[in-house]
Each structure stands twice: as structure tokens, then as C-alpha cells.
Amino acid sequence: MRRLACFALVLVLLAAAPAAAEERIDWAKGPLPAIDGRTHAPALFQNKVVLVVNTASFCGYTGQYEDLQKLWRRYREKGLVVLGVPANDFGAQEPGSNAEIKSFCELNYGVDFPLLEKQTVVGVKAHPLYRWAAARTGPAGVPRWNFHKLLIGRDGRLIAWFSTQTPPLDATIAGAVEKALAGPSSND
């Protein structure tokens, strides 16, 4: 019985080793295609606190764009980046082209925070950023609907996730952002 327990422990430790090596997101590792057809420079995210939000233009939660913009304005000078990730994964509520999505966000909500081009955020075809986050959170932290939020610290570690129902200006998100802004960078 003890041998079996020891063998199981060794397997667990070996399985955990690769995940530990990727505990931190490497912004330079994967492409971050911008909604305008360019690519976001890795420097935009390195040593920043990043709130990643999968978005949709025709969702009951689309109004959260307004509060995401407010959050971005409030904390961007302190090191917060809000990163919108348009996705058509839930209810086909983001059917437009990248140009249509960009125009919608700018005209209706004054969005000037970075947006990726439309992505898949769940399943095996999910963007690598979302696959990395899913490996950190397990099923509980994977988006189940639009406007799911992931908070990544300056050091590149996933700090927290927030459900669709948690508004961007909720005290739990603002508190987590403020705490993360005071946290260590990847250079520490």
C-alpha cells in the first residue's frame, strides 16, 4: 500500500512539474492579434496587471463595456491593462467582423482599451491565453458566458477570476486590482 502511495505521489509531482514551469504567462510567447489587424506588442502587458475579459456586442451584459472603460481609465496610469477578447462562443452574440466589433465598441462605449481580434475562448480551439488560464483555474474558472474576467498580476501569475455577473466596478474586482497593482513584477 505504501509503495502504491509513493508511486502515486511521484506521478503527481512529475505531472505538476511542467505546469509549474508555465505558472506565469509569457506575453511574448504567443501572438496577441489586435482587432485592427496588427499585433499587440508584448511590452503592453509585461509587468502590468491585466484584466482579460471575453466580450460580446449583443449580450445582456454588453453594458459592462462602459464600466470596463471606467476601470481602465481609473487604473491604467498605475499599471492596469484591460484586454477585451471578443468571442462568439456563447449564444452567437458576437457575430460581427473585427471592424464591426471595433466600431461598435468605440461608438457605443468609447472603448479605447486594447481589444484582440475575435477569438475562441473555450475548448480545444481556445486562444492559448485561455488554455493557459484554464490550466490554472480548472473547470470552475473557465468562461461559461460572455464577460467572464481573468486577473493576471504584474508577475504574470493568474490571481483571480470573476464571473459574468460580477460587474467590473464591483468592490471585489477593484480591491483585487488595487492589491495586484501593489504586487511584485516579473522582475522581482
Secondary structure, DSSP 4 states (H G I P E B T S, - for coil): -HHHHHHHHHHHHHHHHHHHHTSB--TTTS--BBTTSSB--GGGTTTSEEEEEEE-TTSTTTTHHHHHHHHHHHHGGGTEEEEEEEB--STT---S-HHHHHHHHHHHH---S-BBPSB--SSTTS-HHHHHHHHHH-GGGS-SSTT-EEEE-TTSBEEEEE-TTS-TTSHHHHHHHHHHHTS--TT-
